[in-house]
Amino acid sequence: MTHTFETTRLDAQPGWPESWRVSQHHDDVEIWGRKSNPGYTRMYHQRRDRVLSALRSVAAPGARVLDLAAAQGNFSLAAAAMGYDVTWNDLRADLIDYVKLKSPLAARLHFHPGNIFDVSDDVAGTFDVALALEVVEHVAHPDAFLAQLAKVVRPGGHIIISTPNGGYFLNTLPRFSDCPDAAIFEDQQFKPDSDGHIFLLHQDEIAALSARAGLELVRHEMFTTPLSAGHAKTRHLLPFLPAAVIEAAERLTTLLPLAARRKLSSASITLLRRPA
């Protein structure tokens, strides 16, 4: 399934803030078709389609959606194009004008900048769905983060999380559950991009932390093979392989035993529900 929205392709301009330049680079690879990193582009598209399909499965258009740490707003804009009532959130308030410059759909968004640990009282229990996409790996206390997410959705509401799969065979970051004092990482949290990853959560950790936050695990999906992502020196093959071959490898991986899928899947999404 393809999810698109109206946008204006932007070129970086002199005088832009650094956050705009970084966002423009990501947009170039993610939505505007730059071929510099085809594995990353494919992984992003797989994540986008799964997340937006999960959103459609739990909430009808018109539902209130909070997009946390939304950055350049691609998921906010896509959800708005699907008819949802979307609130964009990010620590970097200066990105609001970038989102507005990029798409007329920004006029449909509500903008609520700030730290989720600070703003949750303002919006407690008011959203039908919260999106936390590629966020939890950037926080020192993922347990506290999930507890905050549980507060912002109404009883019976849902949370959709995407994060790199901690069980992936190329992951070298520590398990959160093995860390005796996560406070030592607090000065590293909230940094963007992969340099800001602290913990990559494993499937069992997501289940345990969600339960501790009082959330029901509806489903957990792992996806994106090393071939799809261009990892393990396969990136040089991607420009030459037909999409059907890459997609077939992805489908075959889903048929493997769970232990193998944990090792071979670089990405994950989790659908959670706050009990009514």
C-alpha positions in Angstrom: 0.0 0.0 0.0 1.3 3.4 -1.0 0.6 6.5 1.1 1.4 9.9 -0.5 0.7 13.5 0.3 1.2 16.8 -1.5 4.6 18.3 -1.0 7.0 20.8 -2.5 10.5 19.6 -3.1 12.9 21.9 -1.3 16.6 22.7 -1.9 18.7 23.8 1.0 19.2 27.5 1.1 21.9 29.7 2.6 20.9 30.9 6.1 18.8 27.9 6.8 19.1 26.6 10.4 21.0 23.3 10.8 17.8 21.5 11.7 16.3 22.5 8.4 19.3 21.3 6.5 19.3 17.9 8.2 15.5 17.6 7.6 15.9 18.5 3.9 18.6 15.8 3.6 16.3 13.2 5.1 13.4 14.3 2.9 15.6 14.0 -0.1 16.2 10.3 0.6 12.9 9.4 2.2 10.2 11.1 0.0 11.9 12.9 -2.9 13.6 10.0 -4.5 17.3 10.7 -4.0 19.1 7.4 -4.7 22.2 7.9 -2.5 21.1 5.2 0.0 18.5 2.9 -1.6 18.5 0.5 1.4 17.6 3.3 3.8 14.9 4.5 1.4 13.4 1.1 1.1 13.5 0.6 4.9 11.8 3.9 5.4 9.0 3.1 2.9 8.4 -0.3 4.5 8.1 1.4 7.9 5.9 4.1 6.6 3.4 1.7 4.9 3.3 -0.6 8.0 2.8 2.3 10.4 0.1 4.0 8.4 -1.7 0.7 7.7 -1.7 0.1 11.5 -3.1 3.5 12.1 -5.9 2.9 9.6 -6.7 -0.5 11.3 -7.3 1.0 14.7 -8.8 4.5 14.1 -11.1 6.0 11.5 -10.4 9.3 9.7 -11.2 12.1 12.0 -9.6 10.5 15.1 -7.1 12.6 17.1 -3.5 11.5 16.4 -0.4 12.8 18.3 2.9 12.4 16.3 5.7 12.6 18.8 9.2 13.8 17.9 7.7 14.3 14.4 10.7 16.2 13.0 10.0 17.2 9.4 6.5 16.0 9.8 6.2 13.3 7.1 4.0 11.0 9.1 2.0 14.0 10.4 1.3 15.1 6.9 0.5 11.6 5.6 -2.0 11.1 8.4 -3.6 14.5 7.8 -3.9 13.5 4.1 -5.7 10.4 5.2 -8.2 12.5 7.1 -6.9 12.4 10.7 -6.9 15.3 13.2 -3.1 15.4 13.7 -1.0 17.2 16.3 2.7 17.5 15.4 5.2 17.5 18.3 9.0 17.9 18.5 11.6 19.5 20.7 12.8 21.6 17.8 10.1 24.3 17.4 12.0 25.9 14.6 11.0 22.9 12.4 7.4 24.1 12.4 8.1 26.6 9.6 10.0 24.0 7.6 6.9 21.7 7.7 4.7 24.6 6.7 7.0 25.5 3.8 7.1 22.0 2.5 3.4 21.2 2.3 0.0 23.0 2.2 -1.3 20.1 4.3 0.5 21.7 7.3 -2.4 24.1 7.5 -4.4 21.1 8.8 -2.0 20.3 11.6 -1.9 21.4 15.2 1.6 22.2 16.4 2.6 21.4 20.0 6.4 21.6 20.4 8.1 20.4 23.6 9.4 17.5 25.5 6.9 14.6 26.0 8.1 14.3 29.6 7.0 18.0 30.1 3.9 18.4 27.9 2.0 15.1 28.7 -0.1 16.8 31.4 -1.5 19.3 28.9 -2.8 16.5 26.6 -3.4 13.6 29.0 -6.0 11.2 27.8 -7.0 13.3 24.8 -5.7 11.4 21.8 -7.1 8.3 20.1 -3.6 7.3 18.8 0.0 8.3 19.6 2.8 7.7 17.1 6.3 7.3 18.5 8.4 6.5 15.4 12.1 6.0 15.7 12.0 7.7 19.1 12.3 5.2 22.0 15.9 4.3 21.0 16.9 7.9 21.7 15.8 8.0 25.4 17.7 6.9 28.4 14.6 5.6 30.2 12.4 3.7 27.7 10.3 2.4 30.6 9.4 6.0 31.7 8.8 6.9 28.1 6.3 4.2 27.6 4.6 5.2 30.8 4.3 8.8 29.4 2.8 7.5 26.2 0.2 5.6 28.1 -0.9 8.9 29.6 -1.5 10.8 26.4 -4.0 8.4 24.8 -7.5 7.9 26.0 -8.6 4.6 27.6 -9.1 2.3 24.7 -6.7 4.3 22.6 -3.6 3.0 20.8 0.1 3.6 20.5 2.2 2.8 17.5 5.9 2.5 18.0 8.6 1.9 15.5 12.2 1.3 16.5 15.2 -0.7 15.2 15.1 -4.3 16.2 17.5 -5.0 19.1 17.8 -8.6 18.1 19.2 -7.8 14.7 22.5 -9.6 14.1 24.4 -6.3 13.4 23.2 -4.5 16.5 26.1 -3.8 18.9 24.2 -1.6 21.4 23.4 -2.8 24.9 20.1 -4.2 26.2 18.2 -1.8 28.4 17.3 -4.6 30.8 21.0 -5.3 31.3 21.9 -1.8 32.3 22.2 -1.3 36.1 21.8 2.5 35.9 20.4 4.1 32.8 20.8 7.5 34.3 24.4 7.5 33.0 23.0 7.9 29.5 20.8 10.9 30.3 23.3 13.4 28.8 23.2 11.5 25.5 19.4 11.3 25.0 17.3 13.1 22.5 20.1 13.4 19.9 18.8 12.8 16.3 19.9 10.2 13.8 21.6 6.9 14.5 24.4 8.6 16.5 21.8 9.3 19.1 20.8 5.7 19.6 21.2 4.5 23.2 19.4 1.2 23.5 17.8 -0.9 20.8 15.0 -2.7 22.4 14.5 -6.5 21.9 11.2 -8.1 21.4 11.0 -9.5 24.9 11.9 -6.1 26.4 9.2 -4.3 24.5 6.6 -6.8 25.8 7.8 -6.5 29.4 8.2 -2.7 29.4 4.7 -2.3 27.8 3.1 -4.5 30.4 4.9 -2.5 33.1 3.4 0.7 31.7 -0.1 -0.8 31.8 -0.4 -1.3 28.0 -1.7 -4.3 26.1 0.5 -5.6 23.3 -1.7 -6.0 20.3 1.0 -7.1 17.9 4.7 -6.8 17.2 6.1 -7.0 13.7 9.7 -7.4 12.6 10.7 -6.6 9.0 13.4 -5.4 6.6 16.0 -8.0 5.8 19.7 -7.2 5.4 19.2 -7.3 1.6 16.3 -4.8 1.8 18.3 -2.5 4.0 21.5 -2.9 2.0 23.4 -4.2 5.0 26.2 -6.8 5.2 27.7 -5.4 1.9 24.5 -6.0 -0.1 24.0 -2.2 -0.7 26.0 -2.5 -3.9 23.5 -5.0 -5.3 20.3 -3.0 -4.6 20.5 -0.8 -7.7 20.7 -3.8 -9.9 18.2 -6.2 -8.3 14.5 -6.1 -9.4 12.2 -5.0 -6.7 10.4 -8.3 -7.0 13.5 -10.2 -5.9 14.0 -8.0 -2.8 10.3 -8.3 -1.9 10.5 -12.1 -2.3 13.4 -12.3 0.1 11.4 -10.2 2.5 8.4 -12.6 2.3 10.6 -15.6 2.7 12.0 -14.2 5.9 8.5 -14.0 7.4 8.3 -17.8 7.0 11.4 -18.5 9.1 11.3 -19.5 12.8 10.9 -16.6 15.2 14.5 -16.9 16.4 15.8 -16.5 12.9 13.4 -13.6 12.2 14.7 -11.8 15.3 18.2 -12.1 13.9 17.4 -11.1 10.3 15.0 -8.2 10.8 16.5 -4.8 11.3 13.3 -2.9 12.0 10.1 -3.3 14.1 6.8 -1.8 14.8 4.6 -2.4 17.8 0.9 -1.7 18.3 -0.1 -1.2 21.9 -3.5 -0.4 23.5 -4.4 1.4 26.7 -7.0 -0.7 28.4 -10.5 0.9 28.5 
